[in-house]
Amino acid sequence: MDFNLMLNAHRGFAYLILLTTAIFIVALLLTMFGYSGKITKLLRKSTLFTMIFFHVQALIGLIMLFFFSPGFKAAKEAGILMKDAVSRNTYVEHPTAMVIAAVLLTILNKKFKTSDKLQMGWVIMAVIALPLMLWAFQWSRLFGA
């Protein structure tokens, strides 16, 4: 496997995650305010696909990080992994926050599959997962800003 191939796959799935996350947010808002809390098919499907793309993205990212990333190895060997803000964000904060968001989405997917009514605790879980994902998202790397 080539690092550039993994990086391009990681970037490609990032676009899919943005798309499915936007659909998930709309479906969650529609369920909260439009259907009296009854979980819709759209919410179930959007949660499922968002979770699937998150898991694939996390798998690609973690494989890329631990096995292919020259920057991670260099930062770790130089002892600056936690000292340098850019290295810490790229190699520690970003993967950790994304894995936590993926775990929360997995829990939400299970809850939405097994229930017909939306509960406030699940909305709170989504409100934690989504800003965490948006905070950790590498916007400048994806859109070149």
C-alpha positions as CSV (number, residue, x, y, z in Angstrom):
1,M,0.0,0.0,0.0
2,D,1.1,3.5,-0.8
3,F,0.8,6.4,1.6
4,N,-0.6,8.7,-1.1
5,L,-3.3,6.1,-2.0
6,M,-4.3,5.9,1.6
7,L,-4.3,9.7,2.0
8,N,-6.5,10.1,-1.1
9,A,-8.9,7.5,0.2
10,H,-9.0,9.2,3.5
11,R,-9.8,12.6,1.8
12,G,-12.5,11.0,-0.4
13,F,-14.3,9.5,2.5
14,A,-14.1,12.9,4.3
15,Y,-16.4,14.3,1.6
16,L,-18.8,11.5,2.0
17,I,-18.8,12.0,5.7
18,L,-19.7,15.7,5.3
19,L,-22.5,14.8,3.0
20,T,-24.0,12.0,5.2
21,T,-23.5,14.1,8.3
22,A,-25.5,17.0,6.7
23,I,-28.3,14.5,5.8
24,F,-28.2,13.1,9.4
25,I,-28.5,16.6,10.9
26,V,-31.5,17.4,8.7
27,A,-33.1,14.1,9.5
28,L,-32.5,14.5,13.2
29,L,-34.0,18.1,13.1
30,L,-37.0,16.8,11.1
31,T,-37.6,14.0,13.6
32,M,-37.2,16.4,16.6
33,F,-39.5,19.1,15.3
34,G,-41.6,17.6,12.5
35,Y,-42.8,14.2,13.4
36,S,-43.4,14.4,17.2
37,G,-40.3,12.4,18.0
38,K,-41.2,9.4,15.9
39,I,-38.0,8.0,14.4
40,T,-38.2,8.1,10.6
41,K,-36.7,5.8,8.0
42,L,-34.6,8.7,6.8
43,L,-33.1,9.2,10.3
44,R,-32.3,5.5,10.6
45,K,-30.7,5.3,7.1
46,S,-28.7,8.5,7.5
47,T,-27.4,7.4,10.9
48,L,-26.4,4.0,9.4
49,F,-24.6,5.4,6.4
50,T,-22.9,8.1,8.5
51,M,-21.7,5.5,10.9
52,I,-20.5,3.2,8.1
53,F,-18.5,6.0,6.4
54,F,-17.1,7.1,9.8
55,H,-15.9,3.5,10.5
56,V,-14.3,3.1,7.1
57,Q,-12.7,6.5,7.5
58,A,-11.4,5.7,11.0
59,L,-10.0,2.4,9.8
60,I,-8.2,4.0,6.9
61,G,-6.9,6.9,9.1
62,L,-5.6,4.6,11.8
63,I,-3.9,2.3,9.4
64,M,-2.4,5.3,7.7
65,L,-1.3,6.8,11.0
66,F,0.3,3.8,12.5
67,F,1.8,2.1,9.5
68,F,2.4,4.6,6.7
69,S,2.7,8.1,8.1
70,P,6.2,9.5,7.9
71,G,5.2,12.6,9.9
72,F,3.9,10.6,12.8
73,K,7.0,8.5,13.0
74,A,9.3,11.6,12.7
75,A,7.3,13.5,15.4
76,K,7.4,10.5,17.7
77,E,11.1,9.9,17.3
78,A,12.0,13.6,17.7
79,G,9.9,13.7,20.9
80,I,7.7,16.6,19.7
81,L,4.5,14.7,19.2
82,M,2.8,16.4,22.2
83,K,5.0,19.5,22.3
84,D,4.2,20.8,18.8
85,A,0.6,22.1,18.4
86,V,0.3,21.0,14.7
87,S,1.6,17.5,15.4
88,R,-0.5,17.1,18.5
89,N,-3.7,18.2,16.6
90,T,-2.9,16.0,13.5
91,Y,-1.7,12.8,15.2
92,V,-3.5,12.8,18.6
93,E,-6.5,15.1,18.9
94,H,-7.9,14.6,15.4
95,P,-7.9,10.7,15.5
96,T,-9.1,10.6,19.2
97,A,-12.0,13.0,18.6
98,M,-13.0,11.2,15.4
99,V,-13.0,7.7,17.1
100,I,-15.1,9.1,20.0
101,A,-17.6,10.6,17.5
102,A,-17.7,7.2,15.6
103,V,-18.4,5.4,18.8
104,L,-21.2,7.8,19.7
105,L,-22.7,7.4,16.2
106,T,-22.5,3.6,16.6
107,I,-24.5,3.8,19.9
108,L,-27.0,6.2,18.2
109,N,-27.5,3.8,15.3
110,K,-28.2,1.0,17.7
111,K,-30.7,3.1,19.7
112,F,-32.5,4.3,16.5
113,K,-32.8,0.8,15.2
114,T,-34.4,-0.6,18.3
115,S,-36.8,2.2,19.2
116,D,-39.7,4.1,17.6
117,K,-39.5,7.3,19.7
118,L,-36.6,9.7,19.9
119,Q,-35.3,10.3,23.4
120,M,-33.6,13.5,24.7
121,G,-30.5,11.6,25.8
122,W,-29.9,10.4,22.3
123,V,-30.3,14.0,21.0
124,I,-27.7,15.1,23.6
125,M,-25.4,12.3,22.4
126,A,-25.8,13.5,18.8
127,V,-25.1,17.1,20.0
128,I,-21.9,15.9,21.5
129,A,-20.8,13.7,18.6
130,L,-21.4,16.3,15.8
131,P,-19.6,19.3,17.2
132,L,-16.7,17.0,18.3
133,M,-16.5,15.7,14.7
134,L,-16.7,19.2,13.2
135,W,-14.1,20.5,15.6
136,A,-11.6,17.7,14.8
137,F,-12.3,17.8,11.1
138,Q,-9.2,18.8,9.1
139,W,-11.0,21.6,7.2
140,S,-7.9,23.4,5.9
141,R,-6.3,20.1,4.6
142,L,-9.5,19.1,2.8
143,F,-10.4,22.5,1.3
144,G,-6.9,23.9,1.0
145,A,-7.7,27.1,3.0
